[in-house]
């Protein structure tokens, strides 16, 4: 395979401008949900402007992942069972996947396996967040889903570059990030962070995208302790999803779970860890059809 033309950061910034923006409904919904005076009817009024998205959210809430007894047939019931924030996160997740919709043909980078890995990290992150009693575990689901979006953004701009990175990672048994460094290509964390800025995503999303490979909190740009916990959760979720071989994000290298991350998340390395992995596996088992709905298949 011929070497791909190297893209500079300026090239990437220019090409990112060509990617679609997120729909206005995402920002309108965020404003309403963050307003303590808002009601279910306010959310329904906004969602009424996009019936296809409303239908998708209802399908997601009725999926095996949420396992709502008897299911729900209306948005107000979906909100009652799943909550405002979950509905918001589902809208955001579906909108991001639609904006980054690329079709993968024969390639060293399998886009379907990539999104499967991303969903695995989302499920693992939400499970870990519940396990450590994070106040909004549903937010961690979306953080996990988008943590690697720099890879798919790069794939939309230069598929040959992503294929070259993945091929090198496979040939040398190294991580995707190590392959990026060897090829002197702007890394996926930077690309994802730049796209998150373009889309004005929440700060915790930006932190997870930028630092999900950084184990040391002192090297995360001075994040507050609450934000460091979010990044730790995504860091651990990513490692465990790789270890469980759920999907593939462009490499197959697996590394062990660092003790300091477990300590910071107050997860007992023996009994607690085993229980957590069992819960993550159960969550992944229930997420089978989730990605097909989310991606609109």
N, C-alpha and C positions, 0 to 999 in steps of 0.2 A: 504493500500500500504506500503510495507516495505521501511524503510529509505534507501536512496541511500548512497553509499560509499562516504564519504567526500573527495573531491579533494583538494589537496594543490595547492598553486600557482606554485610550481615546477612541479607538475603533469600536470597542465594546459599548462605550457610552453612546456613541452615535447610533449604533444598531439597536440598542435598547429602546431608543426613542421611537423606533418603528414598530415595537410591540404594542398591542392594544392596551388601552387603559381598562381598569375595572369599571363595571357599570355603576351608575350613580346610586342604584338601590343599595349597594354595599355601604356607602357612606351615609345615606339617609337612614338606613336601619341602625347603623352604629350610633348615630346621634340620638335616635329615639330610645334605643335600649339603654343608653347611658344616662338618660333623663329619668330621675326617680319619679317624676309626675306622669310618665307615659303609661299607657294601658295596652292590653292585648289588641284592642280595636285599632290603636295607632299603628301597631305592627302590621295588622291585616290590611289596613289602607295602603301602606307602602308596598306590601307583597302583591296586592291586587294589580299593580302595574306590570307585573311580570308573572303571568300564569304558568309558564313553563318552569320557571324557577320554583314557584310554589309547589307545583306537582312533584318536582324532584325532591324538595325538602320533605314532603309527605311520604314519598317512597323511602327516603333514607330513615326517617323516624320509624317507619313500619318495618325496617329491615331486621334481620335476626340479631344484629349487633345491639340494638336497644331492647329487643324482646318485650315490647309493651303488650300486656295481655289483651287479646281481642283486637289490637291495632287501633289506629285513629283515622278518621276520614275528613277531618277539618283542621284548619290551621290553629284555631283557638284550643282544640283538644291537644294538638301536638305541642303547643306552648305550655299547656297545663301539665303535661306529662314530662316533657323534655326540658322545659325552661326557656326563657328568653335567650340566654347566652348560648345555649346549644343551637337553637334555631339560627342565631346570628352567625355562629361559627360554621354551620353547614352552608349557609348562603355564601360566606366568604370563601370556604373551601371549594365549593362548586364553581364559583366565579373565577378563582385563580386557575383551576384546572382547565376551564374553558378558554381562558386567555392564553394558556400555555399548551393548547391542544396541538400536538404534532403527531403525525402518523409515522410509525417506525417500520421500515422495510428491513431486508437483510442487513445486519449491522453487528459490530462488536458491542454496541450499546443498545440493549433491548429496552425500548421505551415502556413496554407493558410491564416488564420485570422491574424497571425503575420505579414506576408508580406503585407497584405491589410493595416494594421495599419501603417507599414513603408512607404508604398506608400502615405497614407494619410498625414503623417508628411512631406514627400517630397513635395507634392502639396501645403500644407499649408505653408511650409517654403519658397518656391519660390514665392507664392502669397504675403506673408508678406514682403519678400525682395523687390519685386516690389513696394509694398505699401509705404515702407520707403525709396525708391530710393537707394537701395544697388546697387553698380556698376555691380555686376555679379550674378543676381538672379538665373541663371541656375546652378551655383555652389552649391547654397543652396538646390536645389532639391536633388542633390546626397548626400549632408551632411545629409539631412533628411532621405533619403532612408537607409543610413548605420548607423544612430546614435545608433541603438540597435543591431548591428550585433554581439555583444558579446553574446547575448542570443542564437542566432541560431548557433553560433560557439560552445557554450557550449552544445547545443542540439546534434550536430554532435559527440561530444566527450562523452557525458554522458546524454542521453535522460531522464533517470530515475531521474537525479538531477533536470533538468528543470521541469519535471512533479511534483516533490515533492514541488518545489518552487511555482509553479502555483496553486497546490492544497491547500497549506497553505494560499496563498493570497486570494483564493476564500473562503475558510472556515472562515477566520477571517476578511474579508473585508478590507485587507490592500494592499499596493502596492507591486509590484514584488520586488522592492528594499528593502522594509521593511522585506519581507519574507526571502530574501537572508541573511539579517543581523541576523534575528532570528535563522536561520539554520546555521549561521557561515560559509557560503559558499562564496568564492571569488566572488565579484560582477561582473555583466555583463559589467560594464564600464571598469573595469580592463582587463577583457578578450578581449573585443573589442579593447581596446587600444593596447594590446600586439599583436593582429592580425594585426592592422593597422601599427604597427612598422614592423612586418614581411613583409608586403606588401609594405612598404615605401609609404603609402598614403600621400597626401598633408597635411600640418600642420593644416589647418582649419578642415579637417576631424577628425584628431586626437583630436583636442580641443573639437569638438562637441561630439565625442564618450566618451571622458573622463569626460566632465563637463555638459552634457545635463540635469542633475538633480540638478545642483548647481545654485541656484538663486542669490547668493551673489558674485559679480565679484571679491571681495577682497580675495575670497577663491578659485580662479581659477588658482593659480600658477603664478600670475604676467603676465597674457595675456595683449597684447596691446589693445587699445580701439577698433580698427577695428575688432580684433578677438573676443573681448567681445561682440560686436554687433552681430556677426555671431552666437555665442553661445546663446545669448538672443533670436534670431530669432528661433533657433531650440528648445529652452526651451519653448517658447510660442507656437510654432507649435505643439509640443508634447502634451501640455496641451489641446489645442483646439481640436486636433484629438481625444483624449480620451473623451472630453466633447461631441463631435459630435457622439461618439460611432461608429467610422469608423474603423472596424477591431478590433483586440484585441491582445495586446502584452504580455499577461500572467497574467493580472489582470484587474479589472473593477473599481478601485478606481478613482474618479474624484475630482480634487481640483480646487479652484478658481484661476483666473489670478491675480498675484501680481501687485499692483499699481506701484511699483518701476520699474518693467520690462517694463510696458507700458510707463512710463515716459521716460526711457532711449531710447526707440524706437520711442519716440515722437508720440505716437498714442493716440488720444483723447479718453478717456474712454467711452464717450457717442456716438456721431455721427460717429467718426472715427472707433471705435471698431465694431459697427453694420455694417458699410459698409464693413469692412475687413472680418467679418464672412460671410457676403453675398457672397463676392468674393471667399472665400475659398470653400463654398458649391458649387458654380458654377464650380470651378475647379475640385472638387471631382466628380461632375456629369459627367464631360467630361473625367474622368480618368478610366472609367469602364473597358475598354478592354486593357488598358495600361499594367497592371501587367501580363495578360496572354501572351502578346507579349514578355515582358521583361524576363519572366521566361521560354519562349520557348514553351509554351503549344500550 
